[in-house]
C-alpha cells in the first residue's frame, strides 16, 4: 500500500520512534511493563499541571468514547443530574451515552458554529437546582470550534458543580492547568495530541471526587473507580491491556517533552493551522468557524464551488501523499483538515500546493 500522511484528528501521523516501540512484545505481568504504566500516569499529571495528592490518572482500554462513558457511568450516581453542553457531534454523543446508560441529564444545545453562552448556562443552573454535574467538549472536532473552558469552569466553581471535560482533541496540544481550572474529570485518548496510536484512553480525575464513586458503575468493564484502585496497587491493568500501544504512548510522551512540552507543541499546531487557513483562503476555500472560535487542531472548510466533489478531491490528495477528512455537518457542504500529529510546515505547504493545483485545474 502506498504511504501517506494523515491530516485527520486522530489516528494521526506518528514518528518512526513511536512506531518502533511496537516491535517488541511485552508481558502484562512483568514489572518493567507495569513501571511503564506508572510512568505514564505520572507524566499525564505533569502535563495537566495537577498535583499527585489531589489528582490521579487512570488508563482505560478502548477509544476516547469508552473513557467518556466510563466517567458518566461511574461518576454520576442515580440521584444526581448532569447538564450536557452541545455544539457538535461529540456533545451529542455524550447525550446519547447518558440516555443509553440511564444517566439523569438535561441538554443545552447551541448552533455548531457558535460557542455556549455563559448567561444561558447560569440561567439553566439557577432554574434547575437538581443539576449536580456539567459535561462539555473542549475542542469539537465536528467543526474545529474551541469552547470557552475557562468561562464554563468559572461557572462550575461558582455554582458548586462537578465538571467533566471531554478534552479528547486538545489535551497535550493546548496548555491547560486542570487544577487551577477546577476540572474534576478530564478525558482524552492516546491517539490525539500526545501523538500515540489508538488503543486506550485516560482520565485525569480529582481524587476526592473519585473516592466517592465506589459502587456507582452499572457495568463491570467501564467501572472507573475499580480500574483506578486496581491500577494504583502496582501499575497492573484490571483486564488485558494494549501492551504495544502503551509502550508507544510512553515514547510519545518522551517525544513531547523533547519537543519542548505542550507550549512548544501548541505553537507548532497554531503556526501550521494559521498557514493552512491563510493559504487556502487565497485560493477561495474559507473556513466554516469564525477566527475567534477556531481551534489550532482541525479546521472545517466550506466547498469552494457548488459542483465541488469531495470524493474526487480526496483521491487526488491521497495519490499525492495526504489523507483528508470528509465534513460532518448535515446542512453545509464541508471537508476537514487536521494538523495535529507529526506534521510540519513543509507538509502544510506541500498540501496547499496540491489543493491549489486541483482547484485551478
N, C-alpha and C positions, 0 to 999 in steps of 0.2 A: 504494500500500500504506500502511495506517495505521501511523504510527510507534509505537515502544515502546522502553522501556529494558531492557537485558539484565542480568538478575540471575543471571548464569552465570559460571563460572570462566574464561572466555575462549573465543571472542571476547567482548569486553565493550563497554560503552558508552564511547565516546571523546568528546573535546571537539571543538567546532567548529574549533578551531585545528589539531588533528591531521588532521581530515578535509580542511581547506582545503589542506594541504601536498600533497595527492594530485591537485590540479587542474592541476599543471604537469608536462609531460613532460620527463624528464631523460635525457641520454646517458650510457651506462655508461663511455665512454672520456673523458668530459670531466673536467678537473681539479677543477672545483667539486664534481662528484658524488663523485669519489674522496676529496676532502677531507671530505665528509660521513661517508663510511665510517670514515676515520681518526679523526674527531672522536668518533664513536660508540664506537669501540674504546677510546679514552682515557677517556671518561665511564663506560663499564662497569667499567673497572678502579678508578676512583674510588669507585663505588658498592660494589664488592666489597672496598674497603679493601686492595687488592692493589698492591704496588709494581711499576712497569713493568719493572724489571730482573729481577724474579722471576716475574712472570706475564704472560700475553698474552691478548688477547680475539680469538676467531676467529668470524666470522659465517658462517652456513651456510644455503643455501636450504632451504625446507621447514618443516614444523611441528616442534615440540619433539621428537617421536619420531625425526625424522631426525638431530637432534643427539645424542640418546642412542645411537642405532645407530652414528653416526659415531665416537663415543668408544669403544664396545665393539669396533668393527671395527678401529680404528686403534691403540688404546692398550693392548690386551691381546694379547700375542703367542701363538703356538701353544703355547709351552712354559709359559705362565702360566695361572692359575686364579682365577676370581672367585667370591666369596661374595655372593649376591644376597639382600638382606633384603626380605621381602614381607609387607605387611599391607594390600594393596589392589590394585585392577586395574592400576595403573601399575607396581607392583613386579612383578606377573605379566607385564606387557608386556615388561619388561626381560629376564625369564627366557625369554620366547618369542623375543625377538630373539637372545639368546645361543644358544638351541637352533637357530634358523634359520641363523645365520651360522657355527655350529660352534665357538663360544667355550667353552672348558673351564670349567665352573661347577658350583657346588652352591647349593642354596637353603636359607634359614632362614625358615620361614613361621609367622606368628602370626595370631590371630584379627583380623578387620578393625577391631574396636573396641578393640584393645589395642596398646600400643607394644612394640617389641622389648626383650627382657631382656638387660642388659649381660653378666650372667654366662653366659647361654646362648651369646652371641657369643664370649666369651672361650674357653669350652669347645670350641666348633667350631674356633677358630683353633689351640688347643693340640693338638687331636686330628687336625688336617689341616694339616701344615706346608707342603703344596704350595700353599695359598691365598696368592696374591700381591696380590689386589685385593679391595676391598669396595665394593659398589654399593647405594645406598639412595635412596628417595624422601623428600624433606624433608616436604612437605605433600601427603598423599594426598587428592586431590580426589574419590576414590571415596566417602569418608566425611567429609572435612574434618579428619581427625586430623593432628596436628603431631608428627612423630617427633623424638626427642631427639638433635639433631645434635651438640651438644657432647659428650654421652656417647660416641657412636659415633666421633666424631673423635678423642677421647682414646684410645679402644681402638685405633683405626687407627694412631695415632702410637706407642703403647706396643708394638705388635706389628710395627711397621715395614711396614705395608701401604699400598698406593696407594688413596686414597679417591675414589670417583666419586659425586657427589651430583646427583640429579635435583631441581633447585630450581625446576622449571617454574612452580609456582604460588606461590612465596614470594619469589623474588629481586626486590628493588625494593619489596616490601611488608612485609618483616620484616628488621630490621637483622641483618647478618651480616658478620663480619670473616673473609673467606676465608683470609687469610694466617695469622692467629692460630689459626684452627681447623685449619689444615694441610690443607685440601681440595686435592686435586691436579687434579680436573676438576669443574667445576660447569656444569650445562647449564640454560638457560632459554630463553624464547621471547618474541618481540616483542609478542604479544597478551595478555600477562599483567599483572603489577603495574606495569610501566612504562607501561602503558596505550597501547600502539601497536595496530596492526592485524595480522592473520595474514599470514604470508608468509616469515618466516625465523626461525631460532633462533640461539643463540650459545653458545659455550663459553668460560669463563674457565679457562685452563689454566696449570699450573706449567711454566715454560719448560724446566727441567732434565729433567722427565719427558717432555714432548712431543718434545724433541730426540732422544730415544732411540727414537722410534716410526716412523722412516722405513722404508718398505717393509713395514710390518705389514699395511696395509689389503688386503683381498681383493676390493675393488671400486674403481672409478675415482672415481665422483662423491662418495662418502662418505669419501674419504681426508682426514681432518682435518689431518694433517701437511702434505700438499701444498697444501691450501686456505690454511693458515697461511703457508707460505713464499711463495706467490703473492701473497696479500693484503698481506704485510709489505713488499713492494717499493715500492708507491706507493698502496695502497688499492684497486687493481683486483681485482674478484672473479674467480675462476678461470673460472666459467661465468656466463651471463646472470643478472643479479641482479634482484630485485623492486624496481625503482627507486622507484616510488611509495611502497611500504611502508617502504623505507629512509629516505626523506625524512620520512615521517610519524613514524617512530620517533625520528628526531633531534629533531623538535619535541616529542615526548612526553617525551624526556629533559630538554629545557629546562623543560618544564612541571613535571616532578618537582622540579627544582631550585627553581623559583619557589614551589612549594607548601611548601618547607622541607626537601626531601630525604626520604630513606627514613624518618627519625624521624617527621616530621610526617605522612607518608602512612600509616605504620603506626598512628599514633594515630587517624587518621580511620577506618581499617578496623576497628580494635579497638572504637571507640566505636559504629560502626554495627552491628557484629556483636553486641555486648552488648545494644544496644537491640532489635535484631531478635529475639534469642533470648528476651529478657525479655518483650517484648510478646506473642510467640506462646505462651509458657508460660502467660500469663494467660488465654488462651482455649483451653487444653488441648492445644496442639501442642508436644511436647517433642523435644529433640534426641537423636540416636542416640549421639553421642560424649559421654563424661563431661566435665565442665567442665575438669578438669585437662589433658586431652589436646586440647581444642578449639582449632583454628586460628582466626585472625580473617579467613580468606579465604572459606571456604564452609562451610555447615552442612547436615548431613543431618537431616531431621525425620521422625519416625515419623508414619504416618497417624493422625489423631485418632480415627477410628472404623473399625469393620470394613467398613462399606459406603462408605467414602470413595472417590470415583472421581477419580483424578488427571487424567484427560483432560478431564473437565468443569471441574474446578478450574483447570486450565491455561488453558483458553479464557476462563474468567471473568476471570482476572487479565490475560490478553493483551488482551482487549477494553477493559480499563481502563488499558492502557499499560505492563504489565510482563510480561516473559517469564521463566519459571522453568525449572528443570531437573528431569527425572524422576530417580528413585533409580537406583542402580547395583548395589544388593545383590540377591542372589537368594533369601535366606532371610527377609528382613524387608521389609514394605511401607513404602517411604520416598519422599520427594522432597527435592530440594536447592535451596538459595537461596545464590547467590554475592553477595558485597557488595564486590567489587573493581570498578575502573573509575570512571567519573565519576558516582559515586553519593554522595549526601549525606543528612544527617539527615532532611530533608523528604521525600526519596524513600522512606526506610525507614518513616517514619510513615504516609505515604500507602498504601504497600503493606500494612502491618499493618491499616489500616482496611479495605482491600479484602478481606483474608483473613478478618477478623472478621465482616464483612458476609456473606461466603459461608458460613462455619461456622455462624453463628447463624440463617441463613435457614430 
